[in-house]
Amino acid sequence: MITVVGVGADGWDGLPETVRREVAEHDVLFGSARQLDLVPGGFERVPWPSPLLPALPGLLEAHRGRRMCVLASGDPMFHGIGSTLVRLLGVEEVRVLPHPSSVSLACARLGWPLDEVDVVSLVGKPASLLVPFLHPGRRLLVLGGVPADVASVAGDARFTVLEQLGGPDERIHHDLPSADPLHVIAVECGRQGYSLVPGLPDDAYEHDGQLTKREVRAVTLALLAPRPGELLWDVGAGSGSIAIEWSRTHPTCRAICVERNTSRAARIERNAAALGVPRVRVVVGESPGVLDFATPDAVFLGGGLTAPGALERCWDALAPGGRLVANAVTLESESVLVRYHRALGGSLTRVEVSRDAPVGGFTSWRPQLPVTIWHVVKEQR
């Protein structure tokens, strides 16, 4: 059994006496150098190496049979080492004694209801991850990250910096450049921000014409039906709009884009970063040759339907209960969908969209290319 103890900015003196007594009963302490220096006594002290995760199993094995205590910041189960240890060892082998988290302390200082606040960790992550959380009137707490980068992404928001929360050097101010390394940034969003509902404006994307248009994109995403934690393959990704809007529906949604054109692949990466999902993975290559990834929960084929073996590979790879959606704008691609619809079932839908356009001094309808959509769900085994 490993004991994990949360420590605040108030250090050893801020821990209850019962917790201090429990720490004293252990043989070896793990933690950062700063945390280890806080604890009096003659323990063996093991500072965390960097990087930590690859070394963690070996460290614990080297001290097997000894009474081990891990020191953590705040609540160890909130973006902390406690969660990592539970995943590694199982809940039966980890006992957690939490301290109030920096998020709880920040909300207490600001008077913000914790259940109405979005929390985003930027520890070791790009600030663009904030983008999907920026909505008028919303409040965010940002953990870690570079204050100047947060400001550049959040635009017209109002910022509050909370430093050393709960400690003797606690300070609350609005000067981002002077932030202490141990800080939380409170963000009161301004007017910017796109909806999380699929169907962003076409001009939200950088593209060369290879873009699933807004109305068709909304229908396509509805059929793909993203759920938290799921993985999408976007094959023939073009500008990446389907994968990007899939990923924006929930922070745990993942997507892999396959695009053979290198300039378009680079464009996908720029679009993903600009719209707040920089973890969308982009693979340059031809399908089906490069389609060797983790099992997808959904697959979208927006291009390459006539490539021999591409659709078959996607179907074979799809998880039971997974969804496949393919869009066709040419007769050749449509014939492929009709053939597979006969063989595998599902549904065929034709979407025809017209948009207003000027005709002289008047306004008329300008039809877009009709799109045939095939949607099928793979049967559960």
C-alpha positions in Angstrom: 0.0 0.0 0.0 1.3 3.4 -1.0 0.1 6.5 0.8 -0.2 9.7 -1.3 -0.4 13.0 0.7 -1.5 16.3 -0.8 0.5 19.3 0.4 -0.5 22.9 -0.1 1.6 26.1 -0.5 1.5 26.3 3.3 3.7 23.3 3.5 4.2 20.9 6.4 2.6 23.3 8.9 -0.6 23.4 6.8 -1.2 19.6 7.2 -3.5 18.3 10.0 -1.7 16.7 12.9 -3.2 13.3 12.0 -1.7 13.5 8.5 1.7 14.5 9.8 1.7 11.6 12.2 0.8 9.2 9.3 3.6 10.5 7.1 6.1 10.0 10.0 5.2 6.2 10.0 6.7 5.6 6.5 10.2 4.6 5.6 10.7 6.4 2.3 9.3 9.6 0.8 8.9 10.3 -2.9 8.2 13.8 -4.3 9.7 16.9 -5.8 12.8 18.3 -4.2 10.8 21.3 -2.9 8.2 19.0 -1.3 10.8 16.7 0.2 12.5 19.7 1.9 9.3 20.6 3.7 9.2 17.4 5.8 11.3 17.0 8.9 12.7 13.7 10.1 15.2 11.1 9.0 13.4 9.5 6.1 15.0 8.2 3.0 14.0 10.8 0.4 13.7 10.0 -3.3 13.2 13.0 -5.6 11.2 12.4 -8.8 13.4 11.9 -11.9 12.6 13.6 -15.2 10.8 12.2 -17.1 8.9 10.6 -14.3 6.4 8.2 -16.0 8.9 5.8 -17.6 10.9 5.6 -14.4 8.0 5.2 -12.0 7.5 1.4 -12.1 11.2 0.7 -11.5 11.3 3.2 -8.6 8.4 1.5 -6.9 9.8 -1.9 -7.5 13.2 -1.0 -6.0 11.4 -0.1 -2.7 9.0 -3.0 -2.6 8.3 -4.2 0.9 9.0 -0.8 2.5 6.4 1.7 3.7 6.2 4.3 0.9 4.7 7.8 1.0 4.3 10.0 -2.0 4.1 13.8 -1.5 1.9 15.6 -4.1 0.6 19.2 -4.7 -2.9 19.9 -3.5 -5.4 17.2 -4.4 -3.4 14.2 -5.8 -6.4 13.0 -7.8 -6.8 16.2 -9.7 -4.3 16.2 -12.6 -1.9 14.7 -10.1 0.3 11.7 -9.2 -2.5 10.0 -7.3 -4.4 9.3 -10.6 -1.2 7.9 -12.2 -0.5 5.6 -9.3 -4.1 4.3 -9.2 -3.9 3.5 -13.0 -0.5 1.8 -12.4 -1.2 -0.2 -9.2 -5.0 -0.4 -8.8 -7.2 1.4 -6.3 -6.6 -1.3 -3.6 -2.9 -0.4 -3.5 -3.1 3.4 -3.1 -4.4 5.4 -0.2 -4.9 9.2 -0.9 -5.0 11.9 1.7 -6.0 15.0 -0.3 -5.3 18.7 0.4 -7.7 21.3 -1.0 -6.8 21.7 -4.7 -5.6 25.0 -6.2 -8.9 25.1 -8.1 -11.0 24.9 -4.8 -8.9 27.6 -3.3 -9.1 29.8 -6.3 -12.9 29.5 -6.5 -13.1 30.3 -2.7 -11.0 33.5 -3.2 -12.9 34.6 -6.3 -16.4 33.7 -5.1 -17.0 31.5 -8.1 -19.2 28.4 -7.8 -16.8 25.5 -8.6 -19.5 23.6 -10.5 -19.9 26.5 -13.0 -16.2 26.7 -13.8 -14.2 25.0 -16.6 -10.8 23.8 -15.6 -8.0 23.5 -18.2 -4.6 22.1 -17.5 -1.8 23.5 -19.7 1.0 21.8 -17.9 3.3 20.7 -20.8 0.5 21.5 -23.3 -0.1 24.3 -25.9 -2.2 27.2 -24.9 -4.4 26.6 -28.0 -6.2 23.9 -26.0 -8.1 26.8 -24.4 -9.9 27.7 -27.6 -12.9 25.3 -27.3 -13.6 26.6 -23.8 -13.8 30.3 -24.8 -17.5 31.3 -24.8 -19.2 34.6 -23.9 -19.7 34.8 -20.1 -17.9 31.6 -19.2 -15.3 31.4 -16.5 -12.1 29.3 -16.7 -9.3 28.3 -14.4 -6.1 27.6 -16.2 -3.4 25.4 -14.5 0.2 25.9 -15.6 1.0 27.3 -19.0 2.7 30.5 -20.0 0.7 33.6 -19.0 1.5 35.5 -22.1 0.4 32.5 -24.3 -2.9 32.3 -22.4 -3.5 36.0 -23.0 -2.7 35.7 -26.7 -5.3 32.9 -27.1 -8.0 34.3 -24.8 -8.1 37.7 -26.5 -10.6 40.1 -24.9 -10.9 38.1 -21.7 -10.3 39.5 -18.2 -7.5 37.8 -16.3 -6.8 37.3 -12.6 -3.5 35.7 -11.4 -3.7 33.7 -8.1 -0.2 32.8 -6.7 0.9 30.6 -3.9 -2.7 29.9 -2.9 -3.0 28.9 0.8 0.6 29.9 1.6 2.1 32.8 3.5 3.1 34.4 0.2 -0.4 34.2 -1.4 -1.0 37.1 -3.9 -3.9 37.9 -6.2 -3.4 40.4 -9.0 -4.1 41.1 -12.7 -0.5 41.5 -14.0 0.1 38.4 -16.2 3.8 39.0 -16.9 4.7 39.0 -13.2 3.1 35.7 -12.4 4.8 33.5 -9.8 5.7 29.9 -11.1 3.1 28.5 -8.7 0.0 30.1 -10.1 -3.6 29.7 -11.4 -5.0 32.0 -14.0 -8.7 32.9 -13.8 -10.2 33.8 -17.1 -13.5 35.7 -17.5 -14.2 35.2 -21.2 -15.0 38.0 -23.5 -17.2 37.9 -26.6 -15.1 35.6 -28.8 -15.6 31.9 -29.4 -17.2 29.4 -31.8 -20.0 27.1 -30.8 -19.2 23.5 -30.1 -22.1 22.3 -32.2 -20.8 20.9 -35.6 -21.1 23.1 -38.6 -18.7 25.9 -38.0 -18.6 28.7 -40.7 -16.6 27.7 -43.7 -14.4 30.7 -43.2 -13.3 29.3 -39.9 -10.9 27.1 -41.9 -8.0 27.8 -44.1 -8.6 25.7 -47.2 -8.0 25.4 -51.0 -11.6 24.3 -51.8 -11.2 20.8 -50.4 -13.6 21.4 -47.6 -16.7 19.6 -46.5 -19.1 22.6 -46.6 -20.9 23.7 -43.4 -24.3 22.2 -43.9 -23.0 18.8 -45.1 -20.4 18.8 -42.3 -23.2 19.2 -39.7 -25.1 16.3 -41.2 -22.0 14.2 -41.4 -21.0 14.8 -37.8 -24.5 14.0 -36.6 -24.2 10.6 -38.4 -20.7 10.0 -37.0 -22.1 10.7 -33.6 -19.0 11.4 -31.5 -18.9 10.3 -27.9 -16.3 11.1 -25.2 -13.1 9.1 -25.5 -13.8 7.8 -29.0 -11.3 7.7 -31.9 -12.1 8.8 -35.5 -10.2 8.0 -38.7 -10.7 10.8 -41.2 -9.5 9.4 -44.5 -8.9 11.8 -47.4 -9.1 14.6 -44.8 -8.7 17.7 -47.1 -8.8 20.6 -44.7 -9.4 18.4 -41.7 -12.8 19.9 -40.8 -14.5 16.7 -39.9 -11.7 15.5 -37.6 -11.5 19.0 -36.0 -15.2 19.3 -35.3 -15.3 15.7 -34.0 -12.5 16.6 -31.6 -14.1 19.8 -30.5 -17.2 18.0 -29.2 -15.3 16.7 -26.1 -11.7 17.1 -24.8 -11.2 13.3 -24.8 -12.3 12.8 -28.4 -9.4 11.8 -30.6 -8.9 11.9 -34.4 -6.4 10.7 -37.0 -6.3 12.5 -40.4 -5.0 10.8 -43.5 -4.1 13.1 -46.3 -1.8 12.3 -49.2 -1.1 16.0 -50.2 1.7 17.4 -48.0 0.5 21.1 -48.3 -3.0 20.1 -47.2 -1.6 18.0 -44.4 0.2 21.1 -43.1 -3.0 23.1 -43.5 -4.9 20.6 -41.3 -2.3 21.0 -38.5 -2.8 24.8 -38.7 -6.6 24.5 -38.7 -6.5 22.1 -35.7 -4.3 24.5 -33.7 -6.3 27.5 -34.6 -9.6 25.8 -33.5 -8.2 24.4 -30.3 -7.6 20.8 -31.0 -3.8 20.6 -31.7 -3.7 17.0 -30.8 -5.4 15.9 -34.0 -2.9 13.6 -35.6 -2.1 14.1 -39.2 -0.6 11.3 -41.3 0.7 11.9 -44.8 0.2 9.0 -47.1 -2.0 7.0 -49.5 -4.9 4.8 -48.2 -5.2 2.0 -47.7 -1.5 1.5 -47.3 -1.0 3.8 -44.3 -4.2 2.7 -42.5 -2.6 0.9 -39.6 -3.7 2.7 -36.5 -5.6 2.0 -33.3 -9.1 0.5 -33.7 -11.4 3.4 -34.6 -14.9 3.9 -33.2 -15.9 5.8 -36.3 -14.5 6.3 -39.8 -15.2 9.1 -42.3 -14.2 8.8 -45.9 -14.3 12.1 -47.6 -12.0 11.2 -50.4 -10.3 8.3 -52.0 -13.4 6.2 -52.2 -12.4 4.8 -55.6 -8.9 3.8 -54.3 -8.8 -0.1 -54.4 -9.1 -1.5 -50.9 -9.6 1.7 -49.0 -13.2 1.3 -48.0 -12.6 -2.4 -47.3 -9.7 -1.7 -44.9 -11.7 1.0 -43.1 -14.7 -1.4 -42.6 -12.5 -4.3 -41.4 -10.7 -2.0 -38.9 -13.9 -0.5 -37.5 -14.8 -1.6 -33.9 -18.1 -3.5 -33.5 -20.8 -1.0 -33.0 -18.7 1.6 -34.8 -20.0 4.0 -37.5 -18.8 4.5 -41.0 -19.8 7.5 -43.0 -18.7 8.2 -46.6 -19.5 11.2 -48.7 -19.5 11.2 -52.6 -19.8 14.0 -55.0 -18.9 12.2 -58.2 -20.9 9.5 -60.0 -17.9 7.1 -59.7 -17.7 7.5 -56.0 -21.5 7.3 -55.7 -21.5 4.0 -57.5 -19.1 2.6 -54.9 -21.4 3.7 -52.1 -24.4 2.1 -53.8 -22.6 -1.2 -54.2 -21.5 -1.3 -50.5 -24.9 -0.2 -49.4 -26.4 -3.2 -51.1 -23.8 -5.5 -49.5 -23.6 -4.1 -45.9 -26.9 -2.1 -45.4 -27.1 1.2 -43.7 -28.7 4.3 -45.3 -28.1 6.5 -48.2 -28.9 10.2 -48.1 -28.5 12.9 -50.7 -28.0 16.4 -49.4 -28.5 19.3 -51.8 -27.8 22.8 -50.6 -28.4 26.1 -52.2 -27.0 29.4 -50.9 -28.1 32.9 -51.6 -26.0 34.8 -54.2 -26.3 38.1 -56.0 -27.7 38.2 -59.6 -27.3 41.7 -60.8 -29.2 43.8 -58.4 -31.2 40.9 -57.1 -30.6 37.7 -55.1 -31.0 34.2 -56.3 -30.2 30.6 -55.2 -26.8 29.2 -56.1 -26.8 25.4 -55.8 -23.8 23.6 -54.4 -22.7 20.2 -55.7 -25.1 17.5 -54.3 -23.5 15.1 -51.8 -24.5 11.5 -51.4 -23.9 10.2 -47.8 -23.7 6.5 -46.9 -24.0 5.7 -43.2 -23.7 2.3 -41.7 -23.2 0.8 -38.2 -21.1 -2.3 -37.8 -23.0 -5.1 -36.1 -21.9 -6.1 -32.6 -20.3 -9.5 -32.4 
